[in-house]
């Protein structure tokens, strides 16, 4: 147990340490203070080693009869009064030996005007570091030096000040200053309308983060202390807040903060310098009355503590609770279990590895109080939290069969497999394929099988799709997925020479198989009536088998070749289908490789079923020729689709400055866009905004880029747009339509014959094509129609995935869809071209499989 806790147990009957049971959490709570109900204990800071807690209290913890004011107390191993003052979340060196804080008191006889100054306690004496004066008596409380933060060695301090150090702050704006070796350096130069506040320095002193306040919003800014270079990490953020305590990991690679993302809805965010990305780590609902989240981070940057009155993992009774998020495992623990009457703000502090958290909390956490008005007066608590598990649990499956095969624990070397679990990656990302082999790392995640690295097609939080290494011996295998935080999940399976899986259109291992006519390179139905039907079956885990057989409706087919394609892990089985299967309709197909069966799938066989006894055909009776009828008119709906939507332009973290809509001709004929428009409405709105497009002839496979409004100054400019509008689109949800007119649509879900394509995206969209809206996009991700725009099942949720925006305009390389290209060439040429570019052909022709590989299912 901590020396701190042991000391409390023996020093005084007045300050009893009590245990508090918390059923929802694996943590153990210890009450560090037990003061009279009228007393308040607030704003604790915990040292890296967890041995020292510093906090402020209005109680007489030393029993000296001094109840006249607040004291800053130090506890190691016993209570010690540092100063008679308020001290909000004092900063500590790593070992707790140096304490720095801001105070308006005259603590050492050098602050007679009582403006705010920075004080340092080195373990034996208290000294005043800054010696400034207020401009006037009236401005005494706002003039001075505030919010100090200290390095691990206690030698470097940053703070915010509106005083004129070194003669560089004559306008009296709040700037960020650095103190080292008894000298002051001004790090920022702003104006009265842009103040620098809430500075936080990393323990190693390499980085300073601070909040730049502006009239309507704030920026999160990083300063590299060696070069003095600064950059904005998050711009124009509403109600940006850095906790008074530790907000930066010791190495300066991560900073946590809270932001107001919607009315009555604040969230915790983290900037991670490892990949330069910002991610939202909470998904809290709305609540009119809540406490500040006050997110704080552990020294190793792997755990975050925060408080809220909203639901996190259990139904909320409206009372405040403290939570801990373990980033490597993405698991949340509820630290407290307070009654609904606990509603006061909570400030917490973590030690280096996040196994201890000190925090102030309403005293009703420990039991009832005699005066209900005093129930929210704080006490100081310490929670001991179990370390994270050594490994997470995962499951490995054949990526094609998806567990639908009889022997799901067998995985073939060289096959495409999928691992499912939790916290496998911290974002969804598809591999960028430079050739046919995917990389070994995607989204910071790696996979090893029996210690051998595996190439990865796709990494997401719950699934990773990869290629099993070739050079594996048959037998038991351990599959280890390691995320960018170093946390690994394990799965077990048996490596075999063959374990076939057949890819399916739905991507779930069942239903219609992905099969082509080998000669015409076209999908089914297939007619085997002439006895010369050859099919290409797309599989994985079959190429290394010695014996492969394929049955359709229980009847054997002639397996002509089994080849590995140029795409890593993808196999093709070519079979000759007997004429006797003509007219079989939907039939079950099974691949067997070295005695291991695949998932049963279906194939549709057309034609006329053969009869056992042929009967002569009746002699034809002459009859007048029928009057010819005209051929049907071409489809009046041009195949113009929305291929990309990005509504985060200019926002925090956005790669491009403007919102945009990209449209695409996935048909086989040119379309004149004269008189057309793109239109947008928010997720539940009935009013539509219009951007006319130019009268261009859009060719098959050609893209068209429409630039819209910007939400800020972040990101680079788009490629030259083909049309420009002023619509301000939402990043996460909305509705976009292509319309053969420029008159605005009406209604939340218009039924207008001029609508060529419509996409609803985000969970709240109330109008969409198909069974559900497309997924929610973000400031950093766009909606991308699969297969470069070629997939159109008329189901938004199936046709779109999220990914990095990649705007294409009319001058970008054209990308004709597979059916278009094939209609222009003979079958032999088509097949040759397809084989020479197997990867591109396969992805273009089979978008569902592409989604299975690149989206993970």
N, C-alpha and C positions, 0 to 999 in steps of 0.2 A: 504494500500500500504506500501511497505517497507519504513522504516525511511530513508534508503539510497536514494531511489528514490525521496521522498518528499524533502529531502535536496537539491538534484540536481535541483529541479524545482525552488527553490527560491534563491539559492546562487549567481548565476552569469549569465549574458546574454551570456558570452563567452562559457559556457558549457550547452547548451540547451539539454534537454532530449526529444527525439522524438520517436513517436510510429511508428512501421513498421508493415504493414499488411502482414499476411502470410496465404493465402487462404487454403493451404493444411493441416493446423494444427490447433488444438484447443488452441495453445499457443498464448500469447501476448508478443511481443518483445518490450523492452525498450532499447534505446541507452544510455549508461552510459557516454561515452566520445564523445566529438565532437571537435576534434583537427584539426589543419591545415593538409592539404593533405600530406605534407612531413613527418609528425610525424607517429610513429608506437606505438601501444598499444598492449601488448602481455601477454600471459600466466597467466590468472587470476585464483585465488583460492577463493572459496566461503566457508564461515563458515557453520557449521551444521544448525544454526538458520537462515541462509540466510540474516543476517544483515550486514555482513562484506565482502567486496571484496578487495583482495590484488592483484596487478598486476604491471607490469613494463611498463614504457612509456618513450618515448624520448621527449614528449611535456612538456612545462612549465605549468602544470596544476594549479600551485599556483599563476601564474602571476607575478613572481619575476624576470623575465628577464633571467632565467637560462635555456638556450637551449643547453648547452655544452655537455650533456651526458644523459644517461638513469637514471631514478629514480625508486625506488621501492615505490609505492604509496599504502596507506591504505585509505579506504573510509568508515568511519562510525563516525558521520553522514556526515562529509565533507572530502574532499581530504586532506591527510596529507602525507608529504614526510618522509619515514622512513630512506632512505639512498640514496646517489647518487651512483648507481651501477646497473649492470644487475642482475636480480634475476629470474631464470626460475621456474615458478610455486612454489612459496614459500609455506611452510607447515604451517597450522594453527591449533591451539587448537580448541576445539569444539565451544567455544564462540567467537573465533576470537581474544581473548585477547593476545595470544602469537603467534609470527611469527618467523619462523626459515628459514634460507636460506643460500646458499653458495655464496661467493663473492671473487673475486681476488683483491678487493680494500682495501686500508688501512683505514678502516672506524672509528676505535677508537685508532689509533696510535700504533697498535701492529702487523701490517702485512707489514713491510717495504719491504720485498722481493716480495710481491704481488703474492704469490701462493694462491691456493683456500683454504679458511677457512670457518668454520661454524659460523654464527652469529645468535643471538637471540634478538628479541625485545619483552619486557614484557609489553608494553603499555606505559611505561614512559622512559625507557632507552634502549640503544643498547649495547650489550656486545659481545665479541668474545669468543666462547667456546673452539675452538681448536687453538693451538699455535704451528704450525709446520713450517718447512722450506723446501725449494726446494733443490734437490740434486745439481742443477746447474741453471744458468740463462737460459740455453737452455730448460730445462725441467720444467720451472716455471709454465707453463700453464697446464701441465699434472700431476704435483705433487700436492698432497694436499688432500682435503676433499670435498666430493661432494654429491649431491642428498639427502639432509636430509628429514626425515619423522618423524612426531611427534604424540604423543598420545593425546587423547581428553583433558586430564588435563594439557598438556603442560610440563610435568615433565620428560618424557623419549623421547629420540631422537635416531634414527638409521641413519647411513650414510655410504657411501663407502669411503675408504681411502687407499692410498698406502704408508702412513707414518707408522713409527715404534712405535706405542703406546705400552707402557708397555714392550717393548723389544721382542715382539712375532712376529714381521713382518719384520725380517731382510732382506728378499729377495725383499721387496718393491712391492709385488703383491697387487692388489686391493682386500681388504677384507671388511667384514661388521663389523662395530663397533656399540656398544650401549653406549649411554651417559645417566647417571642417577646419581643424587646426587653428581655432580661434579667429577664423576669417569668414566673411559672408560673401556669397556669390549670388547674384540675381540671375535666375534661370529663364525667366519669362519677361516679356515687355508688351503689356496690353494697354487697354484704355479703361476708363471708368465703366464703359458699357460691356467690357469683356474681362471679367475678373478671374484670376487663378486661385482656386480654393481646393481643399481636401487633397493635399499632396500625400502620396504614399511611395516610400522608397523601398526597393527590394533589399533583402537582408545582405546581399553581396554588394550593394551600392551601385550596381550597374545601370539601374533604370529607375526613373521617377514617373509615376502616373499622376495625373491631376485632372480636375474638372474645370473646364473653361466655361463660365456662365455667360450667357448672352441674353438679350431682352426677352426672347420667347422660348429659348431652348438652351441646351448645353452640349459641349463636345467632351469626349473622353480623349485625353492627349497623353502621348508617351514622349519622354525625353530620355535620350541615351546620354548618360552623365559624362562619358569619356569624350564624346564628340560634340555634345550640346545640341545635337540634331533632334528636332521634334517632329512628330507626325500625328495627325488626327486618326484615331482608331474608330470612333463612332461619332458621326456629325449630327447636329440638330436633333438631339435626343430629348424627349419630354421627361422631366423630373428624373434626370440621371442622379443617382445617389451612390456614393462610396461610403462604406461604414466607417465609423470613427476608429475602429480597431484595425486588425490586419486584413487588408483586402488584396494583397499581392503575395504570391509564393516567394519563397526565399531566393530562388534563382531569377526572379523577375520575368518568368516566362508566362505566367498566368495572372490575370486580375479579374476579380468578380465585382459586380455592381448590379444595381437594380434600375429598372426603367419602367415608366408608365407606357404600356402598349395599347391600352384602350381605356375608356372611362371606367374608373374604379377597378382597374386591373393592372397591377404591377407584376413584373416577372424578374427572375434572376438570370443574368447573362454572364458569360465568361469569354474573355479574349484570350486566345491561346497562341502565343508567338511561335510555337512549334510549326504550325501551318498557316499562321497569319489570319486565322478565321475567328469569327465571333459566332457563338452558338447560344441559343436560349436553352437553359437547363431546367426550367420549371414550366408547367402548363396549368397555371392556377386560374380558376374561374373569377368572376366578378363579385365584389362585395363593397357596399357603400362605406362601411366602417371597417377599417383594418389597421394594423400596426405597420410600421416600416419593416420591410423584409430584413434589413441589416445583414446582408450576406457576408460571411467571413470565410477565409480559406486557411487550410492548414499549411504549415511551412513547406511541406513537400508538394503542395499544389494538387493533392488528390482527393481532398474532402472539403465540402462546403457545408456550413451550418447557416440556417436562416429560420425566421419565425414568421408565423402568419395566423390569422383567424379563419382562413379559407381551407377548404378540403384539400388534402394532399394524398394520403393513402387510406384514410378512413373518413367516414361521414363526420363532418364538423358540427359541434354543438355551438359554435360561435365564439368559444373561448380561444385564447392564444395558445399555441403549442410551438415547441422548438423541434426542428427536424435536422437530420444530417443526411446529405447526399454523398455517397461514395462514387466518385467519378469513374474509376476503372471498371466497377461492376454495374454502374448506373442504378444502384439500389438505394432506396430512401428508407431511413429509420425514423420513427417518431421517438424523440428523446423524453418528452414529458407526457403526462396524462393528467391534465389540469381540469378543474371544473369549469363550466361555462362562464362563471363569474370572473375568471381571470382574463383581463382584457388589456393590461398595460404593455407597453413596449418592452421588448427583450433585446438585450445586447449580449452577444456571445463571443468567445475567443477560443481558438483551437491550439493545441500544442503542435509540434512539428509533424508528427505522423497522423494526427487526427484521432488518436485513441483516447484523448481527453478533451473535454470542452467545459470551460467555465462560463457561467452566465448569470445574469440577474433575472429573477422571475417573481411574479406576484406570490406573496407568502401563503395564499390559500392553496398552493400546490401541496403544502405539508399538512394542511388541516384547516378547520374552521377558525375564524377570528371572532373576538368578542364584539368588535365594532366593524360593521360591514363596510363603512366608509374607508377603512384602512386595509381592505383585502388585497388591493393592488400595490401596496407598499412592498418594495422588492427586498428579497434576500439573495445571497450569493450561493449558487449551487455548483457542484462539480459532477460531471457524468463521465464514467469510464465506459468506453465503447469497445466492443469486441473487434479485433482486427479482421480485415477482409479474409475470406477463404483463400486457400492457396490456388485453387482452380475452380472455374465454372463448369457446369455440366452442359454437354452438347450432344447432338445426334448427327451422324453422317449417313447420307443416302445417295443412291445413284441419282444424278441430276435429271435424267430422263424419266426413269421409272417412278421416282418420288415415293418409294416405299410400297408401290403396288405390285412388285414382283414377289414370287413365293419366298425367295431367300434374300431378304433385305439386308442381312448383315454381311453379305459378300460384296466387295468392291474391287473392280479390276484395276490393275496398274495401267496408267495411261488413259484412264477414262475421265469423263467429266462428273464431278461429284458435288454435293451441296452439304454444308454443315449448318445446322440450325441451333440457336441458343439465344442468349441475351448478352448485350454489351460486346458483341463481336466487333463492332466498329462504331464510330461516333457520328457518322454521316453515311448516306447512301451514295455510292460512287461506282460507276462502270469504268472498266479499264480502258485506257487509250491504247488501241492496238497499232503498233508501228508496223507489224507484219501479221503473221498468223499466230504468234505466241504471245499470250498476255504477260504482263509483268509479275514480279514476285511480291510486290507491295501495292495495295490499293487502299486509299483512305487511311493510310498508316497501319493497316492490318496485314499480318503475314500468316501463312499456314505452313506447318511442317508435318510430314508423315514419317514416323519413325526417324525423326531428325533430319529428313531431307526436305528442302524448301519446295513448295508447290506454286505454280503459276495461278494467278487469280483473275477471273473474268469480272467478278462483281463482289463488292463488300458492302454490307448494310448492318444495322444494329442487330438484326435477328437472323441474318442469313449471309453466308459466304459461298459463292460458286467458284470452283477451282478445278484444276487438272491434277489428278493423282500422279505423282512422279513415276516415270517409266521404270527406273532401276530399283524396284522393290521386290524383295523375295516374297514368295507365298507364305502366308501365315498370319498370326495376330499382328495388328497394327494400331498404333496410337496416333490420332489426328489431333494436333494442337493448333488452335487459332489464338493469336496474340494481338490484342488491339494496341493502339498507339500509346496507351498508358501503361503498357507492359503487363496487363492482366490477361491470363490465358484461360481458355476453355478447352476441355478434353472430350474426345469421343473415341469410341472403340469400334473396330470392325475387323474383318478378315480379308486380307489381300489374296486374290485368286488371279489366274491367268485370264479368265473371262467371267464377266458378270453383266450380261446385256441389259440395256434399257432402251426402249423405243420412245423417241420424242413425240409428243402429241400436240395438236393444235391448241388445246386448252392450257398446255404447260403444266398439268397436274398429274401426268402419268396415266391418264385414262381417256377413253373416248377416241376420236378420230386421230390416226397416226399422221405424222408428217411424211408423206410419200409423194414421189413424182413419177410420171411416165418417163422412163429412161431415154426414150427416143425424142419425144416432143418437149420434154422438160415442163410439163404442165401437171397441175394437181388433178385429183379424181373428180367425179367417178371415172372408173377405168373399165374398158370393155375388152375382156380376154377372148372374145368369140373366135378370132382368127388364129388363135394359138401362138401368136407372136408378141403378146404383151409382156414387156419387161418393166419391172418397177424398181425404183431406187428408194430404199428404206433408210431413213436417217436414224442412227443409233449411236450409242456409246458403249464401251466395254466389250466389243465383239471382235475387234481387228486382230487381236493376238490369239484368238481361239484356233485350235487345230481342226475342230469339227463344228460347223454351223449349219443349222437347219431352220427352215421357215415353214410354218403351216398356216393355211388360210381355211377357215371353217373346218379344221381338223385334217385337211388334205395337204400332203406335202407338195412344195413347189421345188423347182430346180434352182438351187443356189449357184449362180454363175461366178460371182466374185464377191469378196469381202475386202474392202479397202479403207485405209485411214485417209481421211481428207486432209487438205492443207491446214484446216483449222484444228488446232491442238485438241485432241480428245474426241473429235467428231468422226464417226465411221459411217460408211455407206455399204449397204448390202444390196446386191443386184440379183433379182430373181426373175425366172420365167414362169408366168402364171398359166396353168393348164386351162385349155378351152372349156373343160367340163365345169369350171367355176363361173361360167358366163351366167348372168342373171341372178347371182347369189344375193345381191343387195348388200346390206350392211353385214359384214362378216368379221369374225374374230381372227386376229393375226397374232401369232406368238413366235418369237425368235428363241432358239435354244442354242447355246454356245458352250461346248465342252460339258454338256449335261446340265447347265444352269439355265433356267427359263427366265425370259423377260417378263415385263408387265404385259398382260393381255390388252391389245388395242383393237381398233376397228378400222376397216377399209371398205369402201363402197364399190361393188362390182356391178356394172350395168350389163346390158345385152340381154339376149333371150336365152332362157334356160333350155338346154338340149332335152329333146324327148327321146325316150327309149326306143320307140317304134316310129320310124318316119312314115308319114302319110302323104300320098301324092297331092300335089296342089291342084285345085280345080282349074279347068281351062278358063282363061279370062273371057269375059263377055264384052264384046265391043260396046263402047259407050262414047257419047260425044265428049270431047275434051272440055274440061271445065274452063270457065272464063278466068284468066289470071287475075289475081288480086294484088294490089300494090304491097311492097314490103313495108313493114312498120317504120314509122318515122324514127329517126335517132332519138335517144334519150334526151329529153329537153333540159335535164339538169346537168350542167357542165360539172366535170369532176374537179372542181376547185375546192380545196380544203384549207382550213386553218392548220398550219404546220408548227407554229411556235407562238407562245404567249409569254411575255415578261412584263410584270407590273412593278418591279422593284427599282426601276431606273433612278439613280441618284441617291437612293436611300443608303442607310448605314451598311457598309460592306458590299454594296452593289458593284459588280464588275463593269456595268455600263451606265452612262449618265441618264439615258432616257428609257422610258417604257417603249415597248414595240410589239407589233403584231406582224407575224410572217405568214403569208399565204403561199400555196403551192399548187401546181397543176399536176395531179397524179393520174390524169386521163391520157387518151391517145390522140387528142386533137387540140389545136390551138384555140384559145378562148379570148374574145375581145372583152376587156373589162370596162369599156366605156359606159358611163352612167352607174357604175357600181360604187359600193361603199363598204367600209368596215364599221361596225357599231358596237358600243360597249354599254353595259349597265352593271351597277354593283350587284352583289350576290342576291339581294332580295328586292331590288328596286324595279319599278315599272317604267322609268324614264330612261331613254337611250340617247347616248351621244354619238354623233356621226362624224366620220372622216371620209370624204370622197377619195376615190383612187383615180389615177390618171388613165386615159383611154389607151391602154397598151394591149398588144396581142401577146398573151402569155402562152408560151410554148409548153408542150409536154415536158415534165421534169424541171420546169423553170420556177424559181422562187421570186417573191415580190415582198419588199420590206416597207412597212408603214411605221414611221417614227411618231411617238406620242409624247406626252408631257414628261417632266422631270420632277423628282421629289427632293432633289438636292444637288450637291456638287460632286458627289462621289462617283467614281468610275470613269471610263474613257468614252470617247464619242463613238456612236454607232458607225458601221460602214455607211456609205452614201445612201440615204433612204430613197425609195422610189416614190413615196408620198409622205407628207408631213401633216400631223394633226396636233391637237392640243388637249386630248383626253387625258385626264389624270386617272390612271388605272390602279386598283388595289393589287398589292403583291400576292396575297394569299388566296383571295376568292373573288369571283366575278363572273360575268357572262360576256362572250364575244361572238359576234355573228358576221358572216359575209352576206351582203344583201345586193340583189340586182336592182337597186334603186338607191336614191340618196335621201328619201323621205324617212324620217326617224320612225323606228318601230314603236309600237305601243303595247303596254301590258308587261307583267312580270315574266310571262312565258308566251310570247307572241306566236300565233299560228298564221304565218304570212307566206304566201306562195313564192314571194321574192327571196326568201331565205335560202341560200345555197348551202351553208354550213353553220352550225352553232355549237359552241363549246361552253359548258358550265364547269367551273373549276372551284375547288375548295368545298369543304363539308357543308357550308351554309348556302351554296348556290341552289336556288329554287327552280332552275330551268336548265335542262341538259339533255343530251341525246343518249338513249340507252338506259341501263339499269341504275347508273349512279354518275355523279359528276366526276370529272378528272381530279386527280389528287391536288392538294394545296401546293402552290408554289411559294416563293419567299423572296427576300431581298437579294439572295445569292443564286437561287435556282429558277429556271424557266420551266414551262410545260413544253415537252417535245413530243410531237407525234411520232410514233415508232416507225422504223424502217425509212428514216429520212423523209417522212411524210407520206409514204406509200400505204401504210396500214389505215384502213377505214372500215371497221366493222359496225360503224354507226352506234358505237357504245363508248362514250367519253372515258369512262374509267378504264376500259381495256385498251383504248387506242393511244393513251398518253402516259408518259412517265415524266418525272422531274429530273433535271440535270442542269449542268452549267449552260447558260445562254450562249448560243452560237448563231447570231443573226446572219442571214443570207439575203442578198438583194438580187435584182434581175441580171446582174453581171456575174454572179457566182456560178461555179460549174454546175451545169444541169445534171439532174439525177433522175432519169426516166425510170418509172417503176418496172418491175420484172415483166409484167404482162405486156407492157407497151413495147419493150425491147424485143420480146420474143415474137410479137406479131409481125415484125419486120424481117425476120430471118428464117431460113429453112431450119428444119429440126437438127440436122447434123451440125450446122454452124452454131446454132443455139447451144447445143450440148458442149461443143468444143470451147466456146467462149465461157460457158458456165464453169467448166472444169478448170480453165486457165485462171479464173478469178473466183475460186470456190467460196472464199469467205464472203466477198461482196454479194455474190449471187445468193448464197444461202441466207444471209441476213435480210436481203431485199425480198426474197420470195417467201420467207417464213418469219414474219414479224412476231407471231406468238412465241416462237422458239427464241428469237432474239430477246424478247422480254424475259423469257424464262432464264436465259443465261445472264443477261445484263441487269435485270431487275430482281432476279432471285425468285421467280415463280409467277 
